[in-house]
């Protein structure tokens, strides 16, 4: 078999399913194909897999194989096409990884925002609960029910100025705890306030 040309070996492979002819072609070109693959891929294992796949493909397509130039030229073209496929897959993989990382970052940021909002809201509610009962009631009617000072005054039989003073004092207490501004900022960012 060693004395036969590549074309003769290919003919025996196509017509007679000659495994020995295939093995001879494999032995003649494996090192060269492997060397090119290692240089292009920079990965010995991936290069071995690629060479294996190329020759397996030749074996399976042996009956329909059409080679217009030389077998070496056919192998080079096949390798070039495989390299292009690998580069495309790597590019798609990289884009998918980048998209996943962006989504994870956004998810992490939004999860952080939710946790921070919940923490500040909890701290704010604790401070509101610590306000004197009448002040707390007026403040909550103003913020939760969004009633005006006049409406609160009418509902609680107080003067509007008393209501304004109680709201002002509640805000001063909360500001002293540095919670109100943080809470307002979070409520504003969340679209609630």
C-alpha positions in Angstrom: 0.0 0.0 0.0 2.9 2.4 0.7 3.8 2.5 -3.0 0.2 3.4 -4.1 -0.6 7.1 -4.8 -3.2 9.0 -2.8 -5.6 8.8 -5.8 -5.2 5.0 -6.0 -5.8 4.6 -2.3 -8.9 6.8 -2.5 -10.2 4.7 -5.4 -9.8 1.5 -3.4 -11.5 3.2 -0.4 -14.4 4.4 -2.5 -14.9 1.3 -4.7 -13.9 -1.6 -2.4 -14.4 -0.1 1.2 -10.7 -1.0 1.6 -9.9 -0.4 5.3 -6.2 -0.9 4.7 -6.2 1.9 2.1 -8.0 4.2 4.6 -5.4 3.3 7.2 -2.6 4.2 4.8 -4.1 7.6 4.1 -4.5 8.1 7.8 -0.9 7.3 8.5 0.4 9.5 5.7 -1.5 12.6 6.8 -2.3 12.3 10.4 0.9 14.1 11.7 0.6 16.9 9.2 -3.1 17.5 9.9 -2.5 17.2 13.6 0.4 19.8 13.5 -1.8 22.3 11.6 -4.7 21.7 14.0 -2.4 22.2 17.1 -1.1 25.5 15.7 -4.5 26.8 14.9 -6.3 25.6 18.0 -3.5 25.8 20.6 -5.0 22.8 22.3 -3.5 19.3 21.9 -6.7 17.4 22.9 -9.0 19.5 20.8 -6.6 19.1 17.8 -6.6 15.3 18.3 -10.4 15.3 18.4 -10.6 17.5 15.2 -8.2 15.2 13.3 -10.2 12.2 14.4 -13.4 13.8 13.3 -12.0 14.7 9.9 -10.9 11.1 9.2 -14.1 9.6 10.5 -16.0 11.9 8.2 -13.8 10.7 5.3 -14.6 7.1 6.2 -18.4 7.7 6.4 -18.4 9.8 3.2 -16.0 7.5 1.3 -18.6 6.5 -1.4 -19.6 10.1 -2.2 -16.2 11.7 -1.7 -15.3 14.0 -4.6 -11.8 15.4 -4.6 -11.0 18.0 -7.3 -7.4 18.6 -6.4 -5.1 16.4 -4.3 -6.0 14.5 -1.1 -3.7 16.9 0.8 -5.6 19.9 -0.6 -8.9 18.3 0.3 -7.7 17.8 3.9 -6.4 21.4 4.1 -9.8 22.7 2.8 -11.7 20.5 5.2 -9.5 21.7 8.1 -10.0 25.3 7.1 -13.8 24.8 7.1 -13.6 23.1 10.5 -11.5 25.9 12.0 -14.1 28.5 10.7 -16.8 26.4 12.4 -14.9 26.3 15.7 -14.2 30.1 15.6 -17.9 30.7 15.0 -18.9 28.4 17.8 -16.4 30.1 20.1 -17.8 33.5 19.1 -21.4 32.4 19.8 -20.3 30.8 23.1 -18.5 34.1 24.1 -21.5 36.2 23.2 -23.7 33.9 25.2 -21.4 34.0 28.2 -21.3 37.8 28.0 -25.0 38.0 27.8 -25.4 35.7 30.7 -22.9 37.7 32.8 -24.8 40.9 31.9 -28.0 39.3 33.0 -26.5 38.0 36.2 -25.1 41.5 37.0 -28.4 43.1 36.4 -30.1 40.4 38.5 -27.5 40.8 41.2 -28.0 44.6 41.1 -31.7 44.4 41.2 -31.6 41.7 43.9 -29.3 44.0 45.9 -31.6 46.9 45.4 -34.6 44.9 46.6 -32.7 43.7 49.7 -31.4 47.2 50.4 -34.9 48.6 49.9 -36.4 46.0 52.2 -33.7 46.6 54.9 -34.3 50.4 54.8 -38.0 50.0 54.8 -37.8 47.8 57.8 -35.6 50.3 59.6 -38.0 53.1 58.7 -41.0 51.2 59.9 -39.2 50.4 63.2 -38.5 54.1 63.7 -42.1 55.1 62.8 -43.3 52.5 65.3 -41.2 54.3 67.9 -42.9 57.7 67.3 -45.4 58.8 69.9 -48.9 57.3 69.1 -50.6 60.6 68.0 -47.6 61.6 65.9 -47.3 58.1 64.3 -51.1 58.2 63.5 -50.9 61.6 61.8 -47.6 60.7 59.9 -49.1 57.5 58.6 -52.3 59.2 57.5 -50.2 61.7 55.7 -47.8 59.2 54.0 -49.8 55.9 53.7 -53.3 57.4 53.1 -51.9 60.5 51.4 -54.4 62.7 53.2 -53.8 66.5 53.3 -53.2 68.3 56.5 -56.8 69.6 56.4 -58.3 66.1 55.8 -56.3 64.7 58.7 -57.3 67.7 60.9 -61.0 67.1 60.0 -60.8 63.4 60.7 -59.0 63.7 64.1 -60.7 66.9 65.2 -57.4 68.8 65.3 -56.3 72.1 63.8 -54.5 71.9 60.5 -51.5 73.6 62.1 -51.3 70.9 64.8 -51.3 68.3 62.0 -48.5 70.1 60.1 -46.5 70.5 63.3 -46.8 66.7 64.1 -45.7 65.8 60.5 -42.8 68.2 60.7 -41.7 66.7 64.1 -42.0 63.2 62.8 -39.9 64.0 59.8 -37.3 65.7 62.1 -37.1 62.6 64.3 -36.7 60.4 61.2 -34.1 62.7 59.7 -32.2 62.5 63.0 -31.9 58.8 62.4 -30.8 59.4 58.8 -33.4 57.0 57.6 -35.9 59.3 56.0 -33.7 60.5 53.2 -32.4 57.1 52.4 -35.9 55.7 52.5 -37.2 58.5 50.3 -34.4 57.9 47.8 -35.2 54.2 47.7 -38.9 54.8 47.5 -38.3 57.2 44.7 -36.1 54.8 42.8 -38.6 52.1 43.2 -41.3 54.4 41.8 -43.3 54.3 45.0 -42.9 57.8 46.3 
